[in-house]
Amino acid sequence: MFTGIVEELGEVTAVETLGDSARLRLRGPLVSEGAALGDSIAVNGVCLTVTGTEDGAFTADVMAETLRRSSLGALTTGSRVNLERPLALGGRLGGHLVQGHVDGTGTLLAREPAEHWELVTVSLPAGLARYVVDKGSITVDGVSLTVVEAGEDRFTVSLIPTTLALTTLGIKQPGDPVNLEVDVIAKYVERMVRVGGATGGAAVDGAAR
């Protein structure tokens, strides 16, 4: 589980195509320090498994499903990436609960600079709009953000100077793809309401009747 608080702006140093998968080598001295085989690291919001570490870098394999559902397939040598290690038990939940399971990709549509921040508009894939609400949480390329305004096919977020300086969202341009993960709580609530309605409801506690 992650929180959407990016720890490090890393860099792709190699991409190896392996037929229906790919192997990435990513430089990130902070997140790779102490990382071991099998550990998880979120790369642009995608939870990947560490397959090796060396000299401040780590490698990870990306399967076909992940390449299809995320923008990781567009990464090339030199691409900058947002990196985050999993939340330690007892750690502070600085953003919101993030699984690292991308729901789809959007496209950065527009940037509107202000004096100290930017308003960014991102397209919203069909089927995800019902999970996105004004002032709700969404993860964009692994960054936990608060939705300013939610529409049927797009949403806006405000980026503060720290986010602009320390994540890829400061360098993304209109037309660039971004990974999106909606709030998992919204998906659980939707399922419980749907299933509860179909079965006529359920007991709210385990007390004997």
C-alpha positions as semicolon CSV with decimal commas, in nm:
position;residue;x (nm);y (nm);z (nm)
1;M;0,000;0,000;0,000
2;F;0,124;0,350;-0,088
3;T;0,014;0,703;-0,001
4;G;0,079;0,897;-0,322
5;I;0,356;1,104;-0,164
6;V;0,645;1,082;-0,411
7;E;0,979;1,024;-0,242
8;E;1,211;1,068;-0,536
9;L;1,218;1,180;-0,897
10;G;1,403;0,895;-1,063
11;E;1,522;0,822;-1,415
12;V;1,493;0,528;-1,653
13;T;1,845;0,418;-1,746
14;A;1,756;0,118;-1,963
15;V;1,455;-0,047;-2,125
16;E;1,477;-0,409;-2,241
17;T;1,191;-0,541;-2,454
18;L;1,111;-0,905;-2,379
19;G;0,835;-0,992;-2,624
20;D;0,515;-0,954;-2,425
21;S;0,690;-0,784;-2,134
22;A;0,968;-0,537;-2,059
23;R;1,248;-0,497;-1,807
24;L;1,318;-0,152;-1,669
25;R;1,632;-0,029;-1,499
26;L;1,563;0,280;-1,294
27;R;1,797;0,506;-1,103
28;G;1,666;0,607;-0,762
29;P;1,930;0,613;-0,488
30;L;1,681;0,688;-0,211
31;V;1,419;0,422;-0,284
32;S;1,672;0,157;-0,386
33;E;1,873;0,196;-0,065
34;G;1,798;-0,112;0,142
35;A;1,563;-0,252;-0,123
36;A;1,572;-0,629;-0,157
37;L;1,462;-0,881;-0,416
38;G;1,081;-0,900;-0,410
39;D;1,022;-0,559;-0,253
40;S;0,764;-0,325;-0,405
41;I;0,829;0,022;-0,546
42;A;0,569;0,238;-0,717
43;V;0,686;0,376;-1,053
44;N;0,458;0,653;-1,183
45;G;0,190;0,503;-0,963
46;V;0,239;0,142;-1,077
47;C;0,340;-0,109;-0,812
48;L;0,640;-0,303;-0,946
49;T;0,847;-0,581;-0,790
50;V;1,220;-0,528;-0,747
51;T;1,417;-0,794;-0,936
52;G;1,762;-0,658;-0,858
53;T;1,955;-0,359;-0,721
54;E;2,295;-0,212;-0,798
55;D;2,470;0,123;-0,743
56;G;2,164;0,331;-0,656
57;A;1,943;0,169;-0,920
58;F;1,694;-0,116;-0,935
59;T;1,538;-0,334;-1,203
60;A;1,176;-0,440;-1,241
61;D;0,985;-0,653;-1,489
62;V;0,665;-0,515;-1,641
63;M;0,410;-0,768;-1,765
64;A;0,187;-0,730;-2,072
65;E;-0,123;-0,644;-1,866
66;T;0,064;-0,361;-1,694
67;L;0,199;-0,231;-2,024
68;R;-0,154;-0,234;-2,165
69;R;-0,325;-0,060;-1,873
70;S;-0,057;0,198;-1,791
71;S;0,178;0,441;-1,960
72;L;0,491;0,247;-1,861
73;G;0,515;0,110;-2,215
74;A;0,592;0,463;-2,336
75;L;0,898;0,501;-2,111
76;T;1,236;0,533;-2,280
77;T;1,592;0,576;-2,159
78;G;1,611;0,914;-1,990
79;S;1,243;0,933;-1,893
80;R;1,183;1,080;-1,549
81;V;0,960;0,882;-1,314
82;N;0,795;0,928;-0,976
83;L;0,915;0,676;-0,718
84;E;0,764;0,577;-0,385
85;R;0,827;0,292;-0,143
86;P;0,533;0,123;0,034
87;L;0,393;0,276;0,351
88;A;0,558;0,128;0,660
89;L;0,319;-0,001;0,928
90;G;0,268;0,286;1,171
91;G;0,385;0,547;0,921
92;R;0,200;0,870;0,843
93;L;-0,067;0,854;0,573
94;G;0,029;1,184;0,410
95;G;-0,182;1,143;0,096
96;H;-0,454;0,877;0,067
97;L;-0,470;0,498;0,035
98;V;-0,308;0,406;-0,296
99;Q;-0,277;0,047;-0,416
100;G;-0,046;0,099;-0,711
101;H;-0,305;-0,068;-0,937
102;V;-0,367;0,170;-1,226
103;D;-0,731;0,194;-1,339
104;G;-0,649;0,356;-1,673
105;T;-0,456;0,629;-1,845
106;G;-0,554;0,988;-1,910
107;T;-0,400;1,263;-2,117
108;L;-0,280;1,595;-1,983
109;L;-0,501;1,840;-2,172
110;A;-0,400;2,184;-2,047
111;R;-0,187;2,376;-1,799
112;E;-0,294;2,715;-1,664
113;P;-0,008;2,880;-1,471
114;A;-0,086;3,116;-1,184
115;E;0,156;3,313;-0,968
116;H;0,237;3,030;-0,728
117;W;0,055;2,725;-0,862
118;E;-0,088;2,566;-1,177
119;L;-0,432;2,438;-1,269
120;V;-0,397;2,121;-1,474
121;T;-0,672;1,952;-1,675
122;V;-0,657;1,577;-1,737
123;S;-0,884;1,361;-1,953
124;L;-1,088;1,095;-1,777
125;P;-1,141;0,754;-1,943
126;A;-1,496;0,627;-1,986
127;G;-1,607;0,432;-1,682
128;L;-1,396;0,618;-1,426
129;A;-1,597;0,940;-1,398
130;R;-1,836;0,788;-1,143
131;Y;-1,548;0,745;-0,898
132;V;-1,419;1,103;-0,927
133;V;-1,585;1,385;-0,731
134;D;-1,508;1,746;-0,648
135;K;-1,265;1,764;-0,354
136;G;-1,213;1,387;-0,368
137;S;-0,879;1,209;-0,404
138;I;-0,719;1,076;-0,722
139;T;-0,370;0,951;-0,803
140;V;-0,202;1,094;-1,114
141;D;0,129;0,928;-1,208
142;G;0,156;0,814;-0,848
143;V;0,089;1,158;-0,698
144;S;-0,198;1,192;-0,451
145;L;-0,403;1,495;-0,554
146;T;-0,730;1,662;-0,462
147;V;-0,979;1,705;-0,745
148;V;-1,078;2,068;-0,800
149;E;-1,358;2,003;-1,047
150;A;-1,482;1,671;-1,186
151;G;-1,653;1,636;-1,523
152;E;-1,777;1,344;-1,729
153;D;-1,463;1,319;-1,941
154;R;-1,205;1,531;-1,756
155;F;-1,104;1,672;-1,420
156;T;-0,881;1,949;-1,287
157;V;-0,621;1,954;-1,011
158;S;-0,412;2,233;-0,861
159;L;-0,038;2,175;-0,835
160;I;0,161;2,355;-0,567
161;P;0,528;2,452;-0,620
162;T;0,656;2,145;-0,432
163;T;0,462;1,909;-0,658
164;L;0,580;2,096;-0,966
165;A;0,943;2,080;-0,855
166;L;0,963;1,727;-0,717
167;T;0,744;1,518;-0,949
168;T;0,700;1,453;-1,319
169;L;0,384;1,662;-1,313
170;G;0,605;1,970;-1,327
171;I;0,742;1,868;-1,670
172;K;0,448;1,689;-1,832
173;Q;0,310;1,873;-2,134
174;P;-0,032;1,871;-2,305
175;G;-0,067;1,545;-2,494
176;D;0,144;1,343;-2,250
177;P;-0,017;1,030;-2,096
178;V;-0,058;0,991;-1,722
179;N;-0,152;0,694;-1,506
180;L;-0,474;0,725;-1,306
181;E;-0,587;0,538;-0,996
182;V;-0,922;0,634;-0,847
183;D;-1,000;0,614;-0,477
184;V;-1,037;0,244;-0,392
185;I;-1,290;0,327;-0,120
186;A;-1,529;0,456;-0,388
187;K;-1,504;0,124;-0,573
188;Y;-1,574;-0,078;-0,258
189;V;-1,874;0,140;-0,171
190;E;-2,013;0,099;-0,524
191;R;-1,984;-0,279;-0,504
192;M;-2,140;-0,301;-0,159
193;V;-2,435;-0,085;-0,266
194;R;-2,483;-0,290;-0,585
195;V;-2,457;-0,627;-0,411
196;G;-2,664;-0,510;-0,115
197;G;-2,938;-0,389;-0,346
198;A;-2,941;-0,717;-0,535
199;T;-2,969;-0,928;-0,219
200;G;-3,202;-0,704;-0,030
201;G;-2,943;-0,581;0,218
202;A;-2,739;-0,745;0,490
203;A;-2,715;-0,738;0,867
204;V;-2,503;-0,454;0,998
205;D;-2,364;-0,648;1,294
206;G;-2,318;-1,000;1,418
207;A;-2,556;-0,984;1,715
208;A;-2,791;-1,279;1,764
209;R;-3,157;-1,217;1,678
